[in-house]
Amino acid sequence: MKKIGIITKREYLRRVNKKSFILMTLFTPFLFAALVFVPLWLSSIKSSDIYEVAVIDRTGKYALLFEDTDSFRFTVFGDRAPAEESKESHPGIFAFLEITDDLLKNPKAAAFYSEKQIPQDLKRDVNRVLSQYLEKEKRASFNIPNIDEIIENSRVHIDVQTIKWGKDGTASESSSEMSSIIGMLFTFIIYMFIMMYGAMVMQGVMEEKTNRIVEIMVSSVRPFDLMMGKIIGIGLVGLTQILIWCILTAVLVSIGGVFMGLGGGQAMPPDMSQYGATAMSSSASLLSKFGSFNFVEIISCFVLFFIGGYISYASLFAAIGAAIDAPEDSQQFMTPIMVFLIFAVYAGIYSVNNPDGPLAFWCSLIPFTSPVVMMVRIPYDIPFWQIFVSLVLLFASAIFTVWLSAKIYRVGILMYGKKPGFKEIARWVKY
C-alpha cells in the first residue's frame, strides 16, 4: 500500500502541476459560458444595413400593411412584374414582393424575387403581417358580432403543476423537465471524464512502456502496485478538476444572478415593473423547483458512480496500454469498450422519457452501463435499493476488472516487438 501511495502521489502531482491542467481547469467553465452567451449576444447585434423591399400588389389590398422596421423599408410599386424590373433601373431595391391574387383563395399567390437569399427575418415579418390580416378578414366573413373578443376570451393556457411529497410529508414544486436536465448533465460529465481520464491512463502506460522507464520501475515495484497507483492518481486528478469546476460554476452563476438583477434590492423603472414582477416570479418558481431536488444525494451518487465506473474502464485502458507497442494498435482493443460506452449514452438519452422502464432499469444495474444510465434516473427519486444494488454490482465488477487487467498488465508491460491478439491476451490471464 505504501508503494501504491507513492506512485499515486507522483502521478497526481505530475499532472496537476502542469500548466495545461491549470489553464484547462480554470478557463473551461468560462469557455462553456462563452459558448452559451456569446452567440446569444452576437445574435442580438443588428446590422446597420437597411434593405429596400418593393411591394407589387395586384389586388390593392395588402401593400399598405407593411411597416418599415430597423432593417427593412417597404416601397409600394406599380403593377409591373418583377421580371420586367431591372437592377439598373432600381439599384437600391434588395427584393420584390409580388402578390397576384386574393391570398384567402390562393395562399400561394405571394412570392419574393431577389438575386440574393431572402433573410429569415424578412420572410418571417411578411408572413406574420399577412397572416394576421387574413385571420381578421376570415373572422369578418363569418358576420358574428364581437368575434375577435370572443376568440380572445376563449383562449386558455393550462400548465399543470408537479408537486413532490417529501418523506416528512412536506410538499414542494418540482419539474420533470428539470429532472431530465440535471440527469443528462451529470450523465454527460461522467461519460466525458471516464473517456478523458481513461485514455490518459492508457497513454501514460504506453509512454512508460515505449520509453523503457517501466523496466526500471518494476525492479522495485510490483506491476499491480504500478497500475493501481497510476489509476488512482489520475482518478484523483479528475475529481480535483470536477470539484474546481463546480466551485467556479457556482461563482459564475452567482455573478450572473447579480448582473441579471436577482441578488440586489435595486428599484425598477415604472415601465419595467410588470416585466420585473414576472421575472422575479419565474425566478422564485425556478428556485423552488431546484430546492425540491436532494443535491446531496445526487452529488454523492455521482462521486460513487464516477469512482466505480472510472476504475472499471481505466483498468481496461491500462491493460490495453500495456499490451500494445504503438497507438495505432489500440483500435482493435478500444472498439469493444467504446461500444459499451456509446450504448450507455444512448440508453441514458432514451431513458429520460421513461426512467422506470425496462431499458433504464436493467442498464442501470449492468456494471458497464450503470455509471452513465443511473445518473439519469437518480433525479427522479428512484428506490434506494436500486441504487444500492447498482453500486454493489458496479464495485464488485470493478474489483474483478482490476484483477483481470492486472494479469494482462504484468505480462504485457514487458512484452515488446509482438502485436498480441485476443487469444494471446487470454493466455496471459492464465499465467
C-alpha angles and dihedrals in degrees: 000000000000092000091047088053092051092050091044091053091048094050093045098048093041091058104036091051092058116108090225091058093047093048094045092047095049100039103036094082089050090048092053090047090051091050089056103039105030095064089047090050093046091049090055092058107094124210118251091222117107117207122211114221119193115211116207106188114180092180096053091222106096110033096088094049094080117089126196118259134190090274106028135051119194121211124188111229133186127267097276115127117252090240088061092054117086132209090232093057093048107024093165096056113105098183143355122228110201123191112187105171146014104297093211089061097034113024091182094060093099122079140164123229119196142141090227133048113282112245116244091234092059094047092046093050093048092048091049094051094047093044093052092049093047092049091055091046091050092049091049090054090065092063093218115149115241092001092152091055092045092052092046092051092047094060111106127180118199125190109177110215123229114222119190121204118222124218089254092054096259119138126218135172115260138174132217089205089057090049090053093050094048093045095049092045093056091041094057092044091055092046093048095048095045090052095043100045095035088057088047090057091051092047092050092050092048092050093051091047094047093047091047090234090127091064089064094042097051089055088074104018130055114244089239092055090047093051095045093046090054094047094047094044094051090043090055088051088056093049090049091052092048091050093050091047091051091051094047092046091052090050092049092048091050092049090047090051091053092050091047089055097250097119107048139059096238118154119244127225113259093247091053097049095097092046091046093050090051092048093048091048091051091047092050090049091049092050090048091053092048090049091059091067121086098227092176089062093041095050093043091052090045091056093046095047091044091053093047095044094044094051091049096050098033092055089053090048089050091052090050091049090051094047098054135059101203134036092238090063092061096076097083092051096040095054098074091048092048090050091057093047095046091046089051091053093049091046088052092050093050091044092063092081093044110024092168096046124114094260093053094041099051096038089053089057100043104092097224093053103027098085090060102034098041092060088061091055102042096076087058091065099246119186114286093232090065091054091046094049091046092052093047092051092044096052092041087053090046091055091049092046091051091050092049094045092048089057090054094040097055092054101035097047090071097035114106137174096022130097105214125210130209092271092052092049090049088057090052089060090059095052 
